Amino acid sequence: MSDHHRPAMDDDSPDRDGPADQPSASLSENPRPLRYTGDLLESSHLLNLMAPELSVPAAPSGLWPPVEVVQPPRRSRRWIWVHVLLFLLTLASTAAVGARFQRNFVQGRPAWDLGSDLNPFAGLRHHPERILDGLPFALSLLFILSIHELGHMVACWHYNIDASYPYFIPAPTIIGTMGAFIRIKSMFRTRAALFDVGVWGPLAGFAAALPFLVVGLAMSRVTPGIYIDGTVSFDFPPLFHLVNSLFHPGVSQFDIALHPVA
């Protein structure tokens, strides 16, 4: 075909084989913006940081449709009663165990006896008022557990990580509970956040337990030969030995009737 039969092209028009300078109307005029949760956008950003080979380069301005960032759906307030109910059940189970601890302490017996203390609720059927004697043990234990979980939660709040309230676990164990936990519902953005959320709980729990350890060992009594066959005893950790040496120097740990708070 000769040159005079070819259509004339404007010098300002873009090359057909090259990239378009203007965005497509179908993309730039999207009437309904896409909706993404914050966690999804955070995951995409983290993927770009950790695996750049999997990320997609940013498109020119205007090529992508508008994006609306929305928060993940929150649970209803009625879920608060689940935490309250578990806390009350754990308070009852630990108070029942604490009542048996207190009774054994008053009678000069070990805190736990395999023969008679397997069911701490047995003696409460005829004397339910005795459960009040276990409140010092129960409240001190739940306070330590609460401060432990609060340490995790404060770290989550500090790093803007979504976390639940503590779930307490009532159980017929030697202390009346299997502890507590919180549910992490969003991702950790940095290693520092992961480390701090993990370590702030034990540090806060240790700080909360130390005063009760000192008070409990101060109220404990020297009772030689208290531990005999059929009783349960545990070796003291180094901190117990240190504090015990201040109140009962030279006394073996197996000759001390521990107060329930200790």
CORBEL-V240813 format. One record per run of one state. SS is the DSSP state (~ for helix, > for strand, _ for the rest). FROM is the first residue (numbers start at 0). TO is the last residue. If there is no record, write none. Layout:
<<SS,FROM,TO> <SS,FROM,TO>>
//
This chain:
<<_,0,1> <~,2,4> <_,5,23> <~,24,27> <_,28,32> <>,33,36> <~,37,49> <_,50,50> <~,51,53> <_,54,65> <>,66,69> <_,70,75> <~,76,105> <_,106,111> <>,112,112> <_,113,120> <~,121,123> <_,124,126> <~,127,157> <_,158,161> <>,162,162> <_,163,165> <>,166,169> <_,170,175> <>,176,180> <_,181,182> <>,183,183> <_,184,189> <~,190,218> <_,219,219> <>,220,221> <_,222,229> <>,230,230> <_,231,236> <~,237,246> <_,247,251> <~,252,254> <>,255,256> <_,257,261>>
//
